[in-house]
Amino acid sequence: MKRNIIFICIVCMLFISGCSSQFFLFNDDRSMSNNDQKDNELVISALPSTAVRLEADGKAFMAEHPEVKIKINEYEESIYKEQAPKLFISSEKPDIAWYWNERNYEEIVESGALVQLDSLYKDEGWTKVLEPNTLKRYTSKDGHKYSVNTNIVWTPVIFYNKQAFLEAGVKVPETFDELFAMAIQLKNKGYIPLISAIGEPAVRGHIFDALIQRTLTQKQFNELILHHDDNDKLYQSKEILSTWKMMRRMANELMPENFDTVTEEEARALFVQGKAAMYSTISMQAGFLEEQLPENFNIGFFYYPSVKKNIKPKVQLYTGDALMVIKGTGKEELAKKFVAFVMSYERQKALAAQRMTFPSRTDIKNEDLDQYGELYSNMYREMNKLGTTQLWDDSVPTEVANKSFQLHLEVMTDKKEPIEAGKELQDIYDKVTK
């Protein structure tokens, strides 16, 4: 009898654990049904990293509107990415959501969960102060806009230790051949040549994105981004295979032995501590670096150099960070008022004080961007000089992007050959799209 009771308890525990991930987002104590919320309370769903900025916006909004209360519910990224579309049509829906305008976005629009923001785009002048490509991205299939881009991030950028370069007798590389040639000299001086958060899927995806832009012709790159069917074997092309080979070479020649498990915090720490000569990451890490670097640390930056002489390197620009108003809460007008407040010139200018992400508005004056400091400002100017392009993994279905993240790691760790990876990626792409 006792053994039966123990068995039943174990089964119940396994059942509960199996269900927990499915309902975690909806059972979070920080979320409560909108039916229980007060008319003057706005609930916003977001990630911890984005909540920092929204909390500042919320305090500023409440200072002007003391009758309103702003509450921010924070969720773990992978769970939120997967389950938020269901949350937005549930009884526990927030009034406002921070979410990505990318792979799952059209699913959310088609579910009828979002309020059209066309009137805000017109009345607030967003059509004049946001990039044309951003406006195009935020226009759904039905011709309406249901969210707005709050900030931009660009990737990847390589920060470097100028003292390490001086000791090794190397300079900023103009080509990947020069980058690889530097490795031995940096290692001889006791440095890890390059560190990056390869343990995080999106980061290794950024490296792939940068390399394919520098390897594919513009026509081939467009075929990937726009999903043209002219070449149904593009993921098995020599250019894609050579990109994976280069990622493997980067792992073998530039990175430490445990590169495949390194997190963003660990990568940044190795660079800050002077153990790694170069650090590949996204633009917003500049804010963390300026806070954490020792006073005598002389930092520089450069964007990924060229792979092919006839292809000009560009910088991948991410414009997917978005705010949207959820339909059916009874507080849509107040929510729209808050979103307009966040996108105002003053609040976009206030982003500079946080020194992490860059305003999406293009009309911010240079003197208002001075708060970013020399490093961030120079990165921004250089990015504009090189030109920008969108990220490949933003444009493909979720299944394809997730598969690519897995394949990047398997190729970099010698567990899979590029030709195998190409076939698998082509197969999943064909399955999902055709």
KAQUI-V590707 format. One line per field, one symbol per residue. ss: DSSP state (H for helix, E for strand, C for the rest). psi: psi as a letter, one per 20 degrees, with the letter a starting at -180 (. if undefined). A space follows every 10 residues. Layout:
ss: ???
psi: ???
This chain:
ss: CHHHHHHHHH HHHHHHHHHH HHHHHHHCCC CCCHHHCCCC EEEEEEEHHH HHHHHHHHHH HHHHCCCCEE EEEEECHHHH HHHHHHHCCC CCCCCEEEEE CCCCHHHHHH CCCECCCHHH HHHCCHHHHC CHHHHHHCEC CCCCECCEEC EEEEEEEEEE EHHHHHHHCC CCCCEHHHHH HHHHHHHHCC CEEEEECCCC HHHHHHHHHH HHHHHCCHHH HHHHHHCCCC CCCHHHCHHH HHHHHHHHHH HHHHCCCCHH HCCHHHHHHH HHCCCEEEEE EECCHHHHHH HHCCCCCCEE EEECCECCCC CCCCEEEECC EEEEEECCCC CHHHHHHHHH HHCCHHHHHH HHHHCCCEEC CCCCCHHHHH HHHHHHHHHH HHHHHHCEEC CHHHHCCHHH HHHHHHHHHH HHCCCCCHHH HHHHHHHHHH HHHC
psi: gghhggghgg ggghgghhhg hhjghhjphi pqqhhiqqhj ppppprqhhh hgghgggggh ghhhmiiqpp pppqqpghgg ggihhhhijr ijqrhqpprp ncgjghgggh ijiqppjghg hghikhhijq qghggghjor hjirpjrqph rqqqqqqoqq ohhggghikr rpqirhghgh hhgghhhhjj qpgpqqmhip ghghhhgggg hhhihqrhgg ghhggilqjh njkhijrhgg hhghhhhghg ghhhrrhkhi jprgggghgh ghijhphqop arhiihgggh hhqqhjpoqr qqqpaqgphj opprppppki pqqqppqjii kgghghhggh ghjrgghhhi hhhhlgrqqh qjjpqghiih hhrgggghgg ghghghqrrr pgihirqghg ghhggghggh ghjjiqqhhg gggghgghgg ghh.
